[in-house]
């Protein structure tokens, strides 16, 4: 049986929104990006939470957004 590897972040775009910061996270795998609120006051924890539980966001649109932070690719 193979293990289910969680998706790792590739990049995140942060925006100031009504009531806090919003993040759009692009994963290293998959056809969607994910959008969600920063609730944990720790950027890496927020990114992991958005990637796991955020609402789906069109990948093509997410790739056009300004990048706030890039993450190293898996295995590097």
N, C-alpha and C positions, 0 to 999 in steps of 0.2 A: 504494500500500500504506500503510495507517495504522500509526502507531507504537503499540506496547503501552506505555501509561503505567502506571507502578507505582502502587499504591494508597498514598495518603498517610494518616497517622494523623489521627483526629478527637479521640480522647481515650484516656487510659490510666488504669488503676486498678492501684496497686501494693500488694502484700501481702507480709509477711514469712512465708516458708515454711521448711520443714526444709532447711537447707543454703544458704539465700539468698533473694533477693527474687523474687517471681513477678509478672509483669505480664499484664494482660488489656487488649488493644489493640483499639479499635473503629476501623475504617477509614472513610474518607469515602465509599467505594463498597463494595458487596457485601452479602451476606445473612448473613455470619458475622463474629464477632469472633475473635481469636486469643489463645492463652495460651502463655506460655513463661517461661523463667528469664532473669534478668538476668545475663549472662555477661561483658559487655564493660566494666563499671564506668564507663560513660558513658550517661546516661539516653536521650539521643536516638539513639545507636547501638543500644542495647538495644531501643528501641521499633521502629526500622526492622528489626532482625533478627527480632523476634517477629512483626511484620506480614508479613514475607516467608517465614518458615520455621516459625512457631508452629503448634501444634495448633488445629484449629477449635474454637470455643467458641460456644454459642448466643448470637446477637445479643440476643435479648430478655432473657436473663439478664445479659449484660454491661451493658446499659443501666440495670439496677437497681442496679449496684454504685456505691459512692462514687467520685467522680472525683478522681484525684490531679492530673491536668494536662489541660487542653484545648489543642488546636492550632487555629490559624486555618484557615478553610476555603480550599480552592484558589481562586486568582484574587483573593484579598483581601489 
